[in-house]
Amino acid sequence: MTIALEIQVEELRAELRNADAAERCQIKAELELAEAELAAAIAELEGTIDAAPPF
C-alpha cells in the first residue's frame, strides 16, 4: 500500500511543478492528503500508531 501512496505523492509533486495557478490549489490539497495518508500508513507499519477505531 505504501508504494502506491509514494507513487501518488511523486505524481502529484510533478503535477504541482507544472500546474497553472488555477490547478495549483487543488493539486496542493490532494498532495497534502496523500502525504498524510502515507505518513499514517508508515506509522502503522512501524507500529507507532494503532489504526483501529477507539470503540
MARTI-979271 format. One record per atom (N, C-alpha, C): atom name; x, y, z; residue in three letters; residue number from 1. Coordinates in nm, 2 decimals. Layout:
<node><atome>CA</atome><xx>X</xx><yy>Y</yy><zz>Z</zz><residu>ala</residu><num>NUM</num></node>
...
***
This chain:
<node><atome>N</atome><xx>0.08</xx><yy>-0.12</yy><zz>0.00</zz><residu>met</residu><num>1</num></node>
<node><atome>CA</atome><xx>0.00</xx><yy>0.00</yy><zz>0.00</zz><residu>met</residu><num>1</num></node>
<node><atome>C</atome><xx>0.09</xx><yy>0.13</yy><zz>0.00</zz><residu>met</residu><num>1</num></node>
<node><atome>N</atome><xx>0.20</xx><yy>0.12</yy><zz>0.07</zz><residu>thr</residu><num>2</num></node>
<node><atome>CA</atome><xx>0.28</xx><yy>0.24</yy><zz>0.08</zz><residu>thr</residu><num>2</num></node>
<node><atome>C</atome><xx>0.34</xx><yy>0.27</yy><zz>-0.05</zz><residu>thr</residu><num>2</num></node>
<node><atome>N</atome><xx>0.37</xx><yy>0.17</yy><zz>-0.13</zz><residu>ile</residu><num>3</num></node>
<node><atome>CA</atome><xx>0.44</xx><yy>0.20</yy><zz>-0.26</zz><residu>ile</residu><num>3</num></node>
<node><atome>C</atome><xx>0.34</xx><yy>0.28</yy><zz>-0.35</zz><residu>ile</residu><num>3</num></node>
<node><atome>N</atome><xx>0.21</xx><yy>0.24</yy><zz>-0.35</zz><residu>ala</residu><num>4</num></node>
<node><atome>CA</atome><xx>0.11</xx><yy>0.31</yy><zz>-0.43</zz><residu>ala</residu><num>4</num></node>
<node><atome>C</atome><xx>0.10</xx><yy>0.46</yy><zz>-0.38</zz><residu>ala</residu><num>4</num></node>
<node><atome>N</atome><xx>0.10</xx><yy>0.48</yy><zz>-0.25</zz><residu>leu</residu><num>5</num></node>
<node><atome>CA</atome><xx>0.09</xx><yy>0.61</yy><zz>-0.20</zz><residu>leu</residu><num>5</num></node>
<node><atome>C</atome><xx>0.22</xx><yy>0.69</yy><zz>-0.23</zz><residu>leu</residu><num>5</num></node>
<node><atome>N</atome><xx>0.34</xx><yy>0.63</yy><zz>-0.23</zz><residu>glu</residu><num>6</num></node>
<node><atome>CA</atome><xx>0.46</xx><yy>0.70</yy><zz>-0.26</zz><residu>glu</residu><num>6</num></node>
<node><atome>C</atome><xx>0.46</xx><yy>0.74</yy><zz>-0.41</zz><residu>glu</residu><num>6</num></node>
<node><atome>N</atome><xx>0.41</xx><yy>0.66</yy><zz>-0.49</zz><residu>ile</residu><num>7</num></node>
<node><atome>CA</atome><xx>0.39</xx><yy>0.69</yy><zz>-0.64</zz><residu>ile</residu><num>7</num></node>
<node><atome>C</atome><xx>0.30</xx><yy>0.80</yy><zz>-0.66</zz><residu>ile</residu><num>7</num></node>
<node><atome>N</atome><xx>0.18</xx><yy>0.80</yy><zz>-0.58</zz><residu>gln</residu><num>8</num></node>
<node><atome>CA</atome><xx>0.08</xx><yy>0.90</yy><zz>-0.60</zz><residu>gln</residu><num>8</num></node>
<node><atome>C</atome><xx>0.14</xx><yy>1.04</yy><zz>-0.55</zz><residu>gln</residu><num>8</num></node>
<node><atome>N</atome><xx>0.22</xx><yy>1.04</yy><zz>-0.44</zz><residu>val</residu><num>9</num></node>
<node><atome>CA</atome><xx>0.28</xx><yy>1.16</yy><zz>-0.39</zz><residu>val</residu><num>9</num></node>
<node><atome>C</atome><xx>0.38</xx><yy>1.22</yy><zz>-0.50</zz><residu>val</residu><num>9</num></node>
<node><atome>N</atome><xx>0.46</xx><yy>1.13</yy><zz>-0.56</zz><residu>glu</residu><num>10</num></node>
<node><atome>CA</atome><xx>0.55</xx><yy>1.18</yy><zz>-0.66</zz><residu>glu</residu><num>10</num></node>
<node><atome>C</atome><xx>0.48</xx><yy>1.23</yy><zz>-0.78</zz><residu>glu</residu><num>10</num></node>
<node><atome>N</atome><xx>0.37</xx><yy>1.17</yy><zz>-0.82</zz><residu>glu</residu><num>11</num></node>
<node><atome>CA</atome><xx>0.30</xx><yy>1.22</yy><zz>-0.94</zz><residu>glu</residu><num>11</num></node>
<node><atome>C</atome><xx>0.24</xx><yy>1.35</yy><zz>-0.91</zz><residu>glu</residu><num>11</num></node>
<node><atome>N</atome><xx>0.18</xx><yy>1.37</yy><zz>-0.79</zz><residu>leu</residu><num>12</num></node>
<node><atome>CA</atome><xx>0.12</xx><yy>1.50</yy><zz>-0.75</zz><residu>leu</residu><num>12</num></node>
<node><atome>C</atome><xx>0.23</xx><yy>1.61</yy><zz>-0.74</zz><residu>leu</residu><num>12</num></node>
<node><atome>N</atome><xx>0.34</xx><yy>1.57</yy><zz>-0.69</zz><residu>arg</residu><num>13</num></node>
<node><atome>CA</atome><xx>0.45</xx><yy>1.67</yy><zz>-0.69</zz><residu>arg</residu><num>13</num></node>
<node><atome>C</atome><xx>0.49</xx><yy>1.72</yy><zz>-0.83</zz><residu>arg</residu><num>13</num></node>
<node><atome>N</atome><xx>0.50</xx><yy>1.62</yy><zz>-0.92</zz><residu>ala</residu><num>14</num></node>
<node><atome>CA</atome><xx>0.53</xx><yy>1.66</yy><zz>-1.06</zz><residu>ala</residu><num>14</num></node>
<node><atome>C</atome><xx>0.42</xx><yy>1.74</yy><zz>-1.12</zz><residu>ala</residu><num>14</num></node>
<node><atome>N</atome><xx>0.29</xx><yy>1.71</yy><zz>-1.09</zz><residu>glu</residu><num>15</num></node>
<node><atome>CA</atome><xx>0.18</xx><yy>1.79</yy><zz>-1.15</zz><residu>glu</residu><num>15</num></node>
<node><atome>C</atome><xx>0.19</xx><yy>1.93</yy><zz>-1.09</zz><residu>glu</residu><num>15</num></node>
<node><atome>N</atome><xx>0.22</xx><yy>1.94</yy><zz>-0.96</zz><residu>leu</residu><num>16</num></node>
<node><atome>CA</atome><xx>0.23</xx><yy>2.07</yy><zz>-0.90</zz><residu>leu</residu><num>16</num></node>
<node><atome>C</atome><xx>0.33</xx><yy>2.16</yy><zz>-0.96</zz><residu>leu</residu><num>16</num></node>
<node><atome>N</atome><xx>0.45</xx><yy>2.10</yy><zz>-1.00</zz><residu>arg</residu><num>17</num></node>
<node><atome>CA</atome><xx>0.55</xx><yy>2.18</yy><zz>-1.06</zz><residu>arg</residu><num>17</num></node>
<node><atome>C</atome><xx>0.51</xx><yy>2.23</yy><zz>-1.20</zz><residu>arg</residu><num>17</num></node>
<node><atome>N</atome><xx>0.42</xx><yy>2.16</yy><zz>-1.27</zz><residu>asn</residu><num>18</num></node>
<node><atome>CA</atome><xx>0.38</xx><yy>2.20</yy><zz>-1.40</zz><residu>asn</residu><num>18</num></node>
<node><atome>C</atome><xx>0.24</xx><yy>2.26</yy><zz>-1.40</zz><residu>asn</residu><num>18</num></node>
<node><atome>N</atome><xx>0.18</xx><yy>2.29</yy><zz>-1.29</zz><residu>ala</residu><num>19</num></node>
<node><atome>CA</atome><xx>0.04</xx><yy>2.33</yy><zz>-1.28</zz><residu>ala</residu><num>19</num></node>
<node><atome>C</atome><xx>0.03</xx><yy>2.49</yy><zz>-1.30</zz><residu>ala</residu><num>19</num></node>
<node><atome>N</atome><xx>-0.08</xx><yy>2.53</yy><zz>-1.36</zz><residu>asp</residu><num>20</num></node>
<node><atome>CA</atome><xx>-0.10</xx><yy>2.67</yy><zz>-1.36</zz><residu>asp</residu><num>20</num></node>
<node><atome>C</atome><xx>-0.17</xx><yy>2.71</yy><zz>-1.23</zz><residu>asp</residu><num>20</num></node>
<node><atome>N</atome><xx>-0.19</xx><yy>2.84</yy><zz>-1.22</zz><residu>ala</residu><num>21</num></node>
<node><atome>CA</atome><xx>-0.24</xx><yy>2.90</yy><zz>-1.09</zz><residu>ala</residu><num>21</num></node>
<node><atome>C</atome><xx>-0.38</xx><yy>2.84</yy><zz>-1.05</zz><residu>ala</residu><num>21</num></node>
<node><atome>N</atome><xx>-0.46</xx><yy>2.81</yy><zz>-1.15</zz><residu>ala</residu><num>22</num></node>
<node><atome>CA</atome><xx>-0.60</xx><yy>2.76</yy><zz>-1.12</zz><residu>ala</residu><num>22</num></node>
<node><atome>C</atome><xx>-0.59</xx><yy>2.62</yy><zz>-1.07</zz><residu>ala</residu><num>22</num></node>
<node><atome>N</atome><xx>-0.50</xx><yy>2.54</yy><zz>-1.11</zz><residu>glu</residu><num>23</num></node>
<node><atome>CA</atome><xx>-0.49</xx><yy>2.40</yy><zz>-1.07</zz><residu>glu</residu><num>23</num></node>
<node><atome>C</atome><xx>-0.41</xx><yy>2.38</yy><zz>-0.94</zz><residu>glu</residu><num>23</num></node>
<node><atome>N</atome><xx>-0.32</xx><yy>2.48</yy><zz>-0.91</zz><residu>arg</residu><num>24</num></node>
<node><atome>CA</atome><xx>-0.23</xx><yy>2.46</yy><zz>-0.81</zz><residu>arg</residu><num>24</num></node>
<node><atome>C</atome><xx>-0.30</xx><yy>2.44</yy><zz>-0.67</zz><residu>arg</residu><num>24</num></node>
<node><atome>N</atome><xx>-0.40</xx><yy>2.51</yy><zz>-0.64</zz><residu>cys</residu><num>25</num></node>
<node><atome>CA</atome><xx>-0.47</xx><yy>2.49</yy><zz>-0.51</zz><residu>cys</residu><num>25</num></node>
<node><atome>C</atome><xx>-0.52</xx><yy>2.35</yy><zz>-0.49</zz><residu>cys</residu><num>25</num></node>
<node><atome>N</atome><xx>-0.59</xx><yy>2.30</yy><zz>-0.59</zz><residu>gln</residu><num>26</num></node>
<node><atome>CA</atome><xx>-0.65</xx><yy>2.17</yy><zz>-0.59</zz><residu>gln</residu><num>26</num></node>
<node><atome>C</atome><xx>-0.54</xx><yy>2.06</yy><zz>-0.58</zz><residu>gln</residu><num>26</num></node>
<node><atome>N</atome><xx>-0.44</xx><yy>2.07</yy><zz>-0.65</zz><residu>ile</residu><num>27</num></node>
<node><atome>CA</atome><xx>-0.33</xx><yy>1.97</yy><zz>-0.65</zz><residu>ile</residu><num>27</num></node>
<node><atome>C</atome><xx>-0.26</xx><yy>1.98</yy><zz>-0.52</zz><residu>ile</residu><num>27</num></node>
<node><atome>N</atome><xx>-0.24</xx><yy>2.10</yy><zz>-0.46</zz><residu>lys</residu><num>28</num></node>
<node><atome>CA</atome><xx>-0.17</xx><yy>2.11</yy><zz>-0.33</zz><residu>lys</residu><num>28</num></node>
<node><atome>C</atome><xx>-0.25</xx><yy>2.04</yy><zz>-0.22</zz><residu>lys</residu><num>28</num></node>
<node><atome>N</atome><xx>-0.39</xx><yy>2.05</yy><zz>-0.23</zz><residu>ala</residu><num>29</num></node>
<node><atome>CA</atome><xx>-0.47</xx><yy>1.99</yy><zz>-0.13</zz><residu>ala</residu><num>29</num></node>
<node><atome>C</atome><xx>-0.47</xx><yy>1.84</yy><zz>-0.14</zz><residu>ala</residu><num>29</num></node>
<node><atome>N</atome><xx>-0.47</xx><yy>1.79</yy><zz>-0.27</zz><residu>glu</residu><num>30</num></node>
<node><atome>CA</atome><xx>-0.46</xx><yy>1.64</yy><zz>-0.29</zz><residu>glu</residu><num>30</num></node>
<node><atome>C</atome><xx>-0.32</xx><yy>1.59</yy><zz>-0.24</zz><residu>glu</residu><num>30</num></node>
<node><atome>N</atome><xx>-0.22</xx><yy>1.67</yy><zz>-0.27</zz><residu>leu</residu><num>31</num></node>
<node><atome>CA</atome><xx>-0.08</xx><yy>1.63</yy><zz>-0.22</zz><residu>leu</residu><num>31</num></node>
<node><atome>C</atome><xx>-0.07</xx><yy>1.62</yy><zz>-0.07</zz><residu>leu</residu><num>31</num></node>
<node><atome>N</atome><xx>-0.13</xx><yy>1.72</yy><zz>0.00</zz><residu>glu</residu><num>32</num></node>
<node><atome>CA</atome><xx>-0.13</xx><yy>1.72</yy><zz>0.14</zz><residu>glu</residu><num>32</num></node>
<node><atome>C</atome><xx>-0.20</xx><yy>1.60</yy><zz>0.20</zz><residu>glu</residu><num>32</num></node>
<node><atome>N</atome><xx>-0.31</xx><yy>1.56</yy><zz>0.14</zz><residu>leu</residu><num>33</num></node>
<node><atome>CA</atome><xx>-0.39</xx><yy>1.45</yy><zz>0.18</zz><residu>leu</residu><num>33</num></node>
<node><atome>C</atome><xx>-0.31</xx><yy>1.32</yy><zz>0.16</zz><residu>leu</residu><num>33</num></node>
<node><atome>N</atome><xx>-0.25</xx><yy>1.30</yy><zz>0.04</zz><residu>ala</residu><num>34</num></node>
<node><atome>CA</atome><xx>-0.17</xx><yy>1.18</yy><zz>0.01</zz><residu>ala</residu><num>34</num></node>
<node><atome>C</atome><xx>-0.05</xx><yy>1.17</yy><zz>0.10</zz><residu>ala</residu><num>34</num></node>
<node><atome>N</atome><xx>0.01</xx><yy>1.28</yy><zz>0.13</zz><residu>glu</residu><num>35</num></node>
<node><atome>CA</atome><xx>0.13</xx><yy>1.28</yy><zz>0.22</zz><residu>glu</residu><num>35</num></node>
<node><atome>C</atome><xx>0.08</xx><yy>1.24</yy><zz>0.36</zz><residu>glu</residu><num>35</num></node>
<node><atome>N</atome><xx>-0.03</xx><yy>1.28</yy><zz>0.41</zz><residu>ala</residu><num>36</num></node>
<node><atome>CA</atome><xx>-0.08</xx><yy>1.24</yy><zz>0.54</zz><residu>ala</residu><num>36</num></node>
<node><atome>C</atome><xx>-0.12</xx><yy>1.09</yy><zz>0.54</zz><residu>ala</residu><num>36</num></node>
<node><atome>N</atome><xx>-0.18</xx><yy>1.05</yy><zz>0.43</zz><residu>glu</residu><num>37</num></node>
<node><atome>CA</atome><xx>-0.21</xx><yy>0.90</yy><zz>0.43</zz><residu>glu</residu><num>37</num></node>
<node><atome>C</atome><xx>-0.09</xx><yy>0.82</yy><zz>0.43</zz><residu>glu</residu><num>37</num></node>
<node><atome>N</atome><xx>0.02</xx><yy>0.86</yy><zz>0.36</zz><residu>leu</residu><num>38</num></node>
<node><atome>CA</atome><xx>0.14</xx><yy>0.79</yy><zz>0.35</zz><residu>leu</residu><num>38</num></node>
<node><atome>C</atome><xx>0.21</xx><yy>0.79</yy><zz>0.49</zz><residu>leu</residu><num>38</num></node>
<node><atome>N</atome><xx>0.21</xx><yy>0.90</yy><zz>0.56</zz><residu>ala</residu><num>39</num></node>
<node><atome>CA</atome><xx>0.27</xx><yy>0.91</yy><zz>0.69</zz><residu>ala</residu><num>39</num></node>
<node><atome>C</atome><xx>0.19</xx><yy>0.82</yy><zz>0.79</zz><residu>ala</residu><num>39</num></node>
<node><atome>N</atome><xx>0.06</xx><yy>0.81</yy><zz>0.78</zz><residu>ala</residu><num>40</num></node>
<node><atome>CA</atome><xx>-0.02</xx><yy>0.72</yy><zz>0.86</zz><residu>ala</residu><num>40</num></node>
<node><atome>C</atome><xx>0.01</xx><yy>0.58</yy><zz>0.83</zz><residu>ala</residu><num>40</num></node>
<node><atome>N</atome><xx>0.02</xx><yy>0.54</yy><zz>0.71</zz><residu>ala</residu><num>41</num></node>
<node><atome>CA</atome><xx>0.05</xx><yy>0.41</yy><zz>0.67</zz><residu>ala</residu><num>41</num></node>
<node><atome>C</atome><xx>0.19</xx><yy>0.36</yy><zz>0.72</zz><residu>ala</residu><num>41</num></node>
<node><atome>N</atome><xx>0.28</xx><yy>0.45</yy><zz>0.71</zz><residu>ile</residu><num>42</num></node>
<node><atome>CA</atome><xx>0.42</xx><yy>0.42</yy><zz>0.75</zz><residu>ile</residu><num>42</num></node>
<node><atome>C</atome><xx>0.42</xx><yy>0.40</yy><zz>0.90</zz><residu>ile</residu><num>42</num></node>
<node><atome>N</atome><xx>0.35</xx><yy>0.49</yy><zz>0.97</zz><residu>ala</residu><num>43</num></node>
<node><atome>CA</atome><xx>0.34</xx><yy>0.48</yy><zz>1.12</zz><residu>ala</residu><num>43</num></node>
<node><atome>C</atome><xx>0.27</xx><yy>0.35</yy><zz>1.16</zz><residu>ala</residu><num>43</num></node>
<node><atome>N</atome><xx>0.17</xx><yy>0.31</yy><zz>1.09</zz><residu>glu</residu><num>44</num></node>
<node><atome>CA</atome><xx>0.10</xx><yy>0.19</yy><zz>1.12</zz><residu>glu</residu><num>44</num></node>
<node><atome>C</atome><xx>0.20</xx><yy>0.07</yy><zz>1.10</zz><residu>glu</residu><num>44</num></node>
<node><atome>N</atome><xx>0.27</xx><yy>0.07</yy><zz>0.99</zz><residu>leu</residu><num>45</num></node>
<node><atome>CA</atome><xx>0.36</xx><yy>-0.04</yy><zz>0.96</zz><residu>leu</residu><num>45</num></node>
<node><atome>C</atome><xx>0.47</xx><yy>-0.05</yy><zz>1.07</zz><residu>leu</residu><num>45</num></node>
<node><atome>N</atome><xx>0.52</xx><yy>0.07</yy><zz>1.12</zz><residu>glu</residu><num>46</num></node>
<node><atome>CA</atome><xx>0.62</xx><yy>0.07</yy><zz>1.22</zz><residu>glu</residu><num>46</num></node>
<node><atome>C</atome><xx>0.57</xx><yy>0.04</yy><zz>1.36</zz><residu>glu</residu><num>46</num></node>
<node><atome>N</atome><xx>0.44</xx><yy>0.04</yy><zz>1.37</zz><residu>gly</residu><num>47</num></node>
<node><atome>CA</atome><xx>0.38</xx><yy>0.01</yy><zz>1.50</zz><residu>gly</residu><num>47</num></node>
<node><atome>C</atome><xx>0.37</xx><yy>0.13</yy><zz>1.59</zz><residu>gly</residu><num>47</num></node>
<node><atome>N</atome><xx>0.39</xx><yy>0.25</yy><zz>1.54</zz><residu>thr</residu><num>48</num></node>
<node><atome>CA</atome><xx>0.39</xx><yy>0.36</yy><zz>1.63</zz><residu>thr</residu><num>48</num></node>
<node><atome>C</atome><xx>0.25</xx><yy>0.42</yy><zz>1.65</zz><residu>thr</residu><num>48</num></node>
<node><atome>N</atome><xx>0.15</xx><yy>0.37</yy><zz>1.57</zz><residu>ile</residu><num>49</num></node>
<node><atome>CA</atome><xx>0.01</xx><yy>0.41</yy><zz>1.59</zz><residu>ile</residu><num>49</num></node>
<node><atome>C</atome><xx>-0.07</xx><yy>0.28</yy><zz>1.57</zz><residu>ile</residu><num>49</num></node>
<node><atome>N</atome><xx>-0.19</xx><yy>0.29</yy><zz>1.62</zz><residu>asp</residu><num>50</num></node>
<node><atome>CA</atome><xx>-0.29</xx><yy>0.18</yy><zz>1.60</zz><residu>asp</residu><num>50</num></node>
<node><atome>C</atome><xx>-0.40</xx><yy>0.24</yy><zz>1.52</zz><residu>asp</residu><num>50</num></node>
<node><atome>N</atome><xx>-0.42</xx><yy>0.18</yy><zz>1.40</zz><residu>ala</residu><num>51</num></node>
<node><atome>CA</atome><xx>-0.52</xx><yy>0.24</yy><zz>1.31</zz><residu>ala</residu><num>51</num></node>
<node><atome>C</atome><xx>-0.66</xx><yy>0.20</yy><zz>1.34</zz><residu>ala</residu><num>51</num></node>
<node><atome>N</atome><xx>-0.68</xx><yy>0.11</yy><zz>1.43</zz><residu>ala</residu><num>52</num></node>
<node><atome>CA</atome><xx>-0.82</xx><yy>0.06</yy><zz>1.47</zz><residu>ala</residu><num>52</num></node>
<node><atome>C</atome><xx>-0.89</xx><yy>0.17</yy><zz>1.53</zz><residu>ala</residu><num>52</num></node>
<node><atome>N</atome><xx>-1.02</xx><yy>0.18</yy><zz>1.51</zz><residu>pro</residu><num>53</num></node>
<node><atome>CA</atome><xx>-1.10</xx><yy>0.28</yy><zz>1.58</zz><residu>pro</residu><num>53</num></node>
<node><atome>C</atome><xx>-1.11</xx><yy>0.26</yy><zz>1.73</zz><residu>pro</residu><num>53</num></node>
<node><atome>N</atome><xx>-1.12</xx><yy>0.36</yy><zz>1.80</zz><residu>pro</residu><num>54</num></node>
<node><atome>CA</atome><xx>-1.11</xx><yy>0.35</yy><zz>1.95</zz><residu>pro</residu><num>54</num></node>
<node><atome>C</atome><xx>-1.23</xx><yy>0.29</yy><zz>2.02</zz><residu>pro</residu><num>54</num></node>
<node><atome>N</atome><xx>-1.34</xx><yy>0.25</yy><zz>1.94</zz><residu>phe</residu><num>55</num></node>
<node><atome>CA</atome><xx>-1.46</xx><yy>0.20</yy><zz>2.01</zz><residu>phe</residu><num>55</num></node>
<node><atome>C</atome><xx>-1.47</xx><yy>0.05</yy><zz>1.99</zz><residu>phe</residu><num>55</num></node>
***
